[in-house]
């Protein structure tokens, strides 16, 4: 590859299409010639086990969810992510009272998500459950060769570098968005959120009995509706819109036996949120 020195003789460049560019110009970014995004693991299903909705229920929910995931090991490649749940909300409350910056709050959230990953991986041991870290994602093929089910904390590893939040310093990018970011990275086959409700409603059905179930909706429409409550982090909608390889996500009730299996098989069993840009 040719080396080119600027006319003033100061900087030496490697000749390329982005040579000397700042990467800030709109025209440059909008007109880049980019190859279609490669799907690294297109046969892998990402499933998030909800923290507050599943893990925090303990023996009343987690064993049956884990057992159904394990029962699908021989038919589906799965990457399980874990949320933080009530304990993350507790540490966030303490952090805000004590004036902690958003980066520290992100570190707190990661620790709780990791605790739940360890718990879920341990419960999955008889089916090959194993906890992994973000630095082991590219080793997924090795785990699947051993018939393992990798489990990873869903909190994106920004930790101390979490982007400052507008509202209370709780990180905007938490375990839901971390799951979709991971699905985008590997080009996942399915992205499934296992919760304790049928799917998405117009409001929190636990608090509002008049909340209406939404079986299918686009991310664009959901953003426009600006509902008072969502079953997933709002930033997930823009991540879904921007992804080249994740066309939709599905929110299901993992407490109903068979729903996880049906969702893995590609069936519509909860709420599907899709991107109209695809």
Beta strands, then each sheet from edge to edge (+ up, - down):
strand 1: 3-5
strand 2: 12-14
strand 3: 44-49
strand 4: 77-82
strand 5: 129-132
strand 6: 149-153
strand 7: 190-195
strand 8: 200-201
strand 9: 213-214
strand 10: 216-218
strand 11: 248-253
strand 12: 271-274
sheet 1: 1+ 2-
sheet 2: 5+ 6+ 4+ 3+ 7+ 11+ 12- 10-
sheet 3: 8+ 9-
end
